[in-house]
Amino acid sequence: IHRVCKAIRDLPVSVIAQLHGAVIGAGLEIAAACDLRIAAEGTKFAMPEVRLAIPSVVEAALLPRLMGSGRAAWLVLTGEAIDARRAYEWGLIEEIGGEDAVERLVKTLLAADRNALKIQKQLLQLWDEAPLATSIAASIESFRRAVSAASPRAPSPPPSSAKGPS
């Protein structure tokens, strides 16, 4: 599980978890390793390892960064499940929705500059792991390099129909 989660975190592209059904234990850890998470209504989330006489380990350490220490503690200490609404309220997922929500998110990411997304993903991980001063310094340097390399591009307009008005 650790190698899978590390591979997801190391990918130079944004990774979206489309979740439904039961997201439990290692499945929740894999979802936590993704950059963004969208869950269908009715999805349940749980870390039941303590009920099986083992602690939640591996990538469970990502949970406090996503949802706060108290809420992560609630999941790993009680082993009880939460629903998609609570997962959204707690910050574990970014949206409740289905295929349409995932498609909108993918289109949004595809409209962004690939290199900027790659750098932003690296910065997000640094912000999770490094002291604040280090994170800010790295962010400023990334911005300086991006601006000096080329002018940032203006946002792309939405795609239009090639046929024109009917």
N, C-alpha and C positions, 0 to 999 in steps of 0.2 A: 504494500500500500504506500509506503514511504516513497519508493521509486516512482510509482505512478503519479503521486502528488507532486513530487519534485519535477518530474518531466512536464507536467501541466504548468507549474509555476515558471519553469525555465523557457517555455515556448516564447518566441519573440512576437507572437500575435495574441490578441485578446481571446480568452476562452470563456464561452457562455455555457453554463449548466442549465439545461432544460429539464426540470424536475417534475415528477408525478408519482403518485402511489406512496410508497414507503421509502424514506431516505433515512437509513438507519446505520449507525456505527461507521464502518469504513466507507459506506456510500455517502454519508454526511461529510466525512473527512475529505473525500474526493471533491464533493461539491464546494467545500470551503476553500479548496486549493484553486478553484476556478476564479476568474476575475469578476464575473457577474453571474447572478443566479436568478432565474425566473421559474416560479413554481405554479403548477396548475392548482386551481381550487380543489380542496380535499386532500392535498398532499400532507403527509405526516412526517415529522422530523423527530429523531430520538437518538440518544447515546446510551443504550441500555447495558453497557458492559458491567457496571457495578452490580447489576442484578445477576450477572453470570460469574461473579466473584473475581473479576479482573478490572483494572483501571482502564479508562479511556486514554490511550497514548497515541503514538504516531503523529498525525497531523491535527489532533484535537487541540493542540496549542494555537492553531489559527483561530479558533472560536472566540476567545476573548477579544481579539483584534477586530473581529467582525461585529460582535454584539455586546461587548462589555464583559467585565469579569463576573459580575453577579449573575447575569443571564446565562453565561457559559457554565458557571458553577451549578446553576439550577439544572441544566441539561445533564451534565456529567455526574452530579451527585444523586439526583433523584432517579434517573433512568426513564423518566416519564416522557411521553410524546407531546409535542406541540403541533398545532395545525398551521396551515399556510398563513392565515391572518396574523397569528401571534409571531410567526417567523418573520413576517414583513415588519410588524410593529417593533420587533426586537432588533432589526437590522441584519438578520441572517440572510434574507433574500431581498432583492431590489424591486421585484414586481410580482404580482399574482396575475397570471395570464397563461394563454396557450400559445399555439403556433403563431398566431398573428402578432403577439407581443415579441416573440423571438425574431420573427421576420423584420419587424420594425427596428429592433435593436441591431440586427445584422446590417440592415441598410444604413443605419446611422454610422456604424463603425466603418463600413466600406466607403462612405463619403468622406471620411477623415483621411489625413495624410498618414500613410503607412509608417514612415519613419518617426513621425511625431507620436503615433500610438505606441510604437516599440519603446521609445524613450520614456513615454509616460508610464507604461507598465513597469519599466525598470525603476522609475522614481517611486511609484506606489509601493513597490516591494521594499525599497530603501526606507521610505517613510515608516513602514511597519517595523523595521528592524533596527534602524540606526538612531542615535541621539538626534534631537531636534536641530541643533546647530549644524551637524553633519548633513542632515537632510536638506536644510535650507541652502547651505553652501553648494551642494550638488545640484539642487534645482536651479539656482542662479547660474551656475556654470553651464548647465544643459540649455538654458534659455539663451545665454550669451552665444554659445556655439551655433544654435539654430538660427539666430538672427544674423550672425556674421556670415554663415554659410550661404544664405539666400534669404530673400524677403519672404516672410510668411505669406502663404497664399490666401486669398479671400475665400470665404466659404462658397462651395459650389451650389449653383441653383439646382432645384429639383429637376430630375430628368423630364423632358417634354416629349410629346408624341411627335414622331417624324412626319405624320400625315398632315398636321396642322388642323385648324378648326374645320368642322363639318358644316 
